[in-house]
Amino acid sequence: MYGTLYWVMMMPKGLVVIKWDDKVGPVVSAKYPENIGFDMDLAMKVYTTHFAGSSSPFSVLDIGGWRIASYYMPREKFLFALVLNEDEIGEKYEDKLFAVAEKAHKTLQEKGNLDNLPKLYSELLTAGISIKRSELYEKPEVQRLLEKFLDNSLLELEPTFHWDEGFRYIDAERITGLDPIDTRVLLETLSKYKILNRKAYDSAIACPNCGSFKIRVRYRCPYCSSFSIQKSNFIECFNCGTVESEELFSGIYYGEPDKYYCPGCGAELKGLGLDYRRILAQNRCENCKKIFKEVNVSVQCTDCNYTVRLANAKIVEGPMYTLNPEFGQEIERQISTIQVKRMISEFFRKNGWEVESPGTVTDESRIPCEFDIVVSKPEVADKEWIKNILPAGKIAIDIVEDVEEVGKEKIIGFIGKNVNISPIQYVLVAVPKLSDEAKQLLRKQDIMYCEKDRETTEIPPLIESLACIDFSELLT
């Protein structure tokens, strides 16, 4: 009982979506619950603090009594702010917020709004949302970047430092077409999912208040905190106790540059250790006159004038990224499959079909079943005669891939999908080809199939014949 009560007390307070508006800046686009009290002023602080020198899409922020786990979605310029309790560990929500962002992106594409925010919030709390690494490969900017790594035209991504923007990855920006912030977010996300390796390379100091990299280093006296510090070699006169910089003891003022004269008592200093001593490479505070070796170092932002001890300054990493060789084959297969999927989808679309990729079909038990592509002709779906040509007016297509050929063991799971969605037409596309045993099994199960070579851009004849079915005469 007590454990359950504690979990309820420690659950997040709500979820807020902040969108960047080019005219007014950050605005609250949606929030749940509505009475959470998250206003425009807080939205501005969350948005600016999240990007205060950070390249990571995820941050945990403490702003004026609010504790917030935030995740930035670059394509839509949305920032998801999960409002936490004061003592809650925000880092445990990183994966879940990433998944929320991906689900939200799909909702925005389909509906243009986020009216499902309460559902996303509920699923986040119950860990009902998951995101697969394979979904990252669906993004065009990811495909363009990884293709450059695969053909060895890109070996590594090194950062370059810019005073106005911090670390930038110019090559990655050019390849992906993203702006500097979105590029850094993308690289961090790919490294988080182990697609890219992340290695320490460079770092810079940023203002913890505004995120600016325009920093001035200042030395403080460890005794009185004054900035008025002189660094020099010093001499102490044993006769009167005067301590001044070596330049002030120089006999050049008396026309005798090879001798020392005390600026305090005027006596000529004749022997080191006899009537004076030299204090090498020391600092002296002009305010309190104390001499010391170590200074306190602070940094001052030249944009907002915020000053903080060096130990409390924000250190921003500029890592280097390389392709993770452990996922080389997976990446090649995924990109190959995506290219085939895009090619087939576009061919059906050009021939007047409605295309969902990925798409879902509800089976006889009313359970949704997902396929790589689902194409349909809604205008003929309710016609009685269509049952003899194209059952239910839909075609469900899956793409299966392997290095050299797709074996029998890899298509077993697809056979069950065909049975469940009957009578909808099901087609399996194999890249680059099927083994003889796999073909026999598919024929035995009466499943339509075709093969697609990686090296060609030709549409498989079976796909072409299906996409080019002419219903116009039957409709008249």
Residue pairs with C-beta under 8 A, 6 or more apart in sequence:
9 85
10 85
10 87
10 88
11 85
11 125
12 69
12 82
12 83
12 84
12 85
12 88
12 93
12 124
12 125
13 36
13 83
13 84
13 85
14 31
14 32
14 33
14 36
14 38
14 82
14 83
14 121
15 31
15 32
15 80
15 81
15 82
15 83
15 100
15 117
15 120
15 121
15 124
16 28
16 30
16 31
16 32
16 36
16 38
16 43
16 80
16 81
16 82
16 83
17 28
17 29
17 30
17 31
17 78
17 79
17 80
17 81
17 104
17 114
17 117
18 26
18 27
18 28
18 29
18 43
18 46
18 47
18 78
18 79
18 80
18 81
19 26
19 27
19 29
19 76
19 77
19 78
19 79
20 26
20 27
20 47
20 77
20 78
20 79
21 27
25 44
25 47
26 40
26 43
26 44
26 46
26 47
26 48
26 79
27 40
27 43
28 38
28 39
28 40
28 43
29 78
29 114
30 113
30 114
30 117
31 38
31 117
32 117
32 118
32 121
36 83
38 81
38 83
42 63
42 64
42 66
43 81
45 63
45 64
46 61
46 63
46 66
46 68
46 70
46 79
46 81
47 79
48 210
48 211
49 59
49 61
49 63
50 59
50 61
50 70
50 72
50 79
51 72
51 181
51 211
52 206
52 207
52 208
52 209
52 210
52 211
52 314
53 166
53 206
53 207
53 208
53 211
53 213
53 314
53 316
54 211
54 316
55 166
55 167
55 184
55 185
55 187
55 188
55 316
55 317
56 185
56 188
57 71
57 72
57 73
57 74
57 98
57 185
57 188
57 189
58 69
58 70
58 71
58 72
58 94
58 97
58 98
59 69
59 70
60 67
60 68
60 69
60 70
60 90
60 91
61 67
61 68
61 69
61 70
62 68
65 86
66 83
67 83
67 84
67 85
67 86
67 88
67 90
68 81
68 82
68 83
68 84
68 90
69 81
69 82
69 84
69 90
69 91
69 93
69 94
69 97
70 79
70 80
70 81
70 82
70 97
71 79
71 80
71 82
71 94
71 97
71 98
71 100
71 101
72 78
72 79
72 80
72 181
72 185
73 79
73 80
73 101
73 104
73 105
74 178
74 181
74 182
74 185
74 186
75 105
75 182
76 104
76 105
76 108
78 101
78 104
80 97
80 100
80 101
80 104
82 90
82 93
82 97
82 124
84 90
84 93
93 124
95 131
96 124
96 127
96 129
97 124
98 131
98 189
99 124
99 129
99 130
99 131
100 120
100 123
100 124
100 129
102 131
102 135
103 120
103 129
104 114
104 117
104 120
107 113
107 114
107 116
108 114
114 120
120 129
122 128
123 129
133 193
133 194
133 195
134 334
136 142
136 189
136 190
136 193
136 195
137 143
137 146
137 331
137 334
137 335
137 338
138 338
141 176
141 177
141 178
141 186
142 186
142 190
142 195
143 335
143 338
143 339
144 175
144 176
144 177
145 154
145 172
145 175
145 176
145 186
145 190
146 195
146 323
146 331
146 335
147 335
148 154
148 175
149 155
149 323
149 331
150 323
150 328
150 331
150 332
150 335
154 171
154 175
155 322
156 320
156 321
156 322
157 169
157 171
157 172
157 187
157 320
157 321
157 322
158 169
158 201
158 320
159 167
159 168
159 169
159 201
159 202
159 318
159 319
159 320
160 167
160 168
160 169
160 170
161 167
161 168
161 202
161 204
161 213
161 318
162 168
162 213
163 213
163 214
164 213
165 180
165 213
166 204
166 206
166 213
166 316
166 318
167 184
167 202
167 204
167 316
167 317
167 318
168 180
168 183
168 184
169 180
169 183
169 184
169 187
169 321
172 178
172 183
172 186
172 187
172 321
173 179
173 180
173 183
176 182
176 183
176 186
178 186
187 196
187 321
188 198
190 196
190 321
191 197
191 198
191 319
191 321
194 324
194 326
194 327
195 323
195 324
195 327
195 331
196 321
196 322
196 323
196 324
197 321
197 322
197 323
197 324
198 319
198 320
198 321
199 319
199 320
199 321
199 322
200 317
200 319
200 320
201 318
201 319
201 320
202 317
202 318
202 319
203 315
203 316
203 317
203 318
204 213
204 315
204 316
204 318
205 213
205 215
205 299
205 310
205 313
205 314
205 315
205 316
206 212
206 213
206 215
206 313
206 314
206 315
206 316
207 213
207 214
207 215
207 299
207 301
207 303
207 304
207 306
207 313
207 314
208 306
208 308
208 312
208 313
208 314
209 301
209 304
209 306
209 308
210 301
210 303
210 304
210 306
211 314
212 301
212 302
212 303
212 304
213 316
214 301
214 302
214 303
215 299
215 300
215 301
215 302
215 313
216 299
216 300
216 301
216 302
217 297
217 298
217 299
217 310
218 227
218 297
218 298
218 299
218 300
218 307
219 227
219 229
219 283
219 295
219 296
219 297
219 298
220 226
220 227
220 229
220 295
220 296
220 297
220 298
221 227
221 228
221 229
221 285
221 287
221 288
221 290
221 292
221 295
221 296
222 292
222 294
222 295
222 296
223 285
223 288
223 290
223 292
224 285
224 287
224 288
224 290
225 296
226 285
226 286
226 287
226 288
228 285
228 286
228 287
229 283
229 284
229 285
229 286
229 295
230 245
230 283
230 284
230 286
231 281
231 282
231 283
232 245
232 246
232 247
232 282
232 284
233 245
233 246
233 278
233 279
233 280
233 281
233 282
234 243
234 244
234 245
234 246
234 278
234 279
234 282
234 284
234 291
235 243
235 244
235 245
235 246
235 249
235 260
235 269
235 276
235 277
235 278
235 279
236 242
236 243
236 276
236 277
236 279
237 243
237 249
237 262
237 264
237 265
237 267
237 269
237 275
237 276
238 274
238 275
238 276
238 277
239 262
239 265
239 267
239 275
240 262
240 264
240 265
240 267
241 264
242 262
242 263
242 264
242 265
243 279
243 284
243 291
244 263
244 264
245 284
246 278
248 263
249 260
249 261
249 262
249 263
249 269
249 276
250 257
250 260
250 261
251 257
251 258
251 259
251 260
251 261
251 268
253 261
254 261
259 268
259 269
260 268
260 269
260 276
261 267
261 268
261 269
262 269
262 276
267 275
269 275
269 276
272 278
279 291
281 293
282 291
282 292
282 293
283 291
283 292
283 293
283 295
284 290
284 291
284 292
285 292
296 309
297 309
297 310
298 307
298 308
298 309
298 310
299 307
299 308
299 309
299 310
299 313
300 306
300 307
301 307
323 331
329 403
333 401
333 402
333 403
336 401
336 431
336 454
337 372
337 399
337 401
337 431
340 399
340 401
340 429
340 431
340 452
341 357
341 372
341 373
341 399
342 357
343 457
343 459
344 373
344 397
344 399
344 429
344 459
344 463
345 355
345 357
345 373
345 375
347 459
347 463
347 464
347 467
348 355
348 373
348 375
348 463
348 467
349 355
351 467
351 468
352 377
353 375
353 376
353 377
353 467
354 375
354 376
354 377
354 378
355 373
355 374
355 375
356 373
356 374
356 375
356 376
357 372
357 373
357 374
358 370
358 371
358 372
358 373
358 374
359 370
359 371
359 372
359 373
359 374
359 375
359 396
360 368
360 369
360 370
360 371
360 374
361 368
361 369
361 371
361 374
361 394
361 396
361 421
361 424
362 368
362 369
363 369
363 420
363 421
364 420
364 422
365 420
367 420
369 396
369 417
369 420
369 421
371 396
371 397
371 398
371 417
372 397
372 398
372 399
373 396
373 397
373 398
373 399
374 394
374 395
374 396
374 397
375 394
375 395
375 397
375 467
376 393
376 394
376 395
377 390
377 393
377 471
378 393
379 471
379 475
380 386
380 390
380 393
380 471
380 474
380 475
381 392
381 393
381 394
382 393
383 393
383 474
385 474
386 392
386 393
387 423
389 469
389 474
390 425
390 469
391 423
391 424
391 425
392 423
392 424
394 424
394 425
395 424
395 425
395 426
395 427
395 466
396 417
396 421
396 424
396 425
396 426
396 427
397 426
397 427
397 428
397 429
397 463
398 414
398 417
398 426
398 427
398 428
398 429
399 428
399 429
399 430
399 431
399 452
400 406
400 410
400 411
400 414
400 428
400 429
400 430
400 431
401 430
401 431
401 432
402 410
402 431
404 432
405 430
405 432
405 433
405 434
405 435
405 438
406 430
406 431
406 433
406 434
406 435
406 438
407 435
407 437
407 438
408 435
408 437
408 438
408 441
410 438
411 428
411 430
411 434
411 438
411 441
411 442
414 428
414 447
415 441
415 442
415 445
415 447
417 426
418 426
418 445
418 447
425 448
425 466
426 447
426 448
427 447
427 448
427 449
427 450
427 462
427 463
427 466
428 442
428 447
428 448
428 449
428 450
429 449
429 450
429 451
429 452
429 460
429 463
430 438
430 449
430 450
430 451
430 452
431 451
431 452
431 453
431 454
432 451
432 452
432 453
432 454
433 451
433 453
434 442
434 449
434 451
439 449
442 449
448 462
449 462
450 460
450 461
450 462
450 463
451 460
452 460
459 467
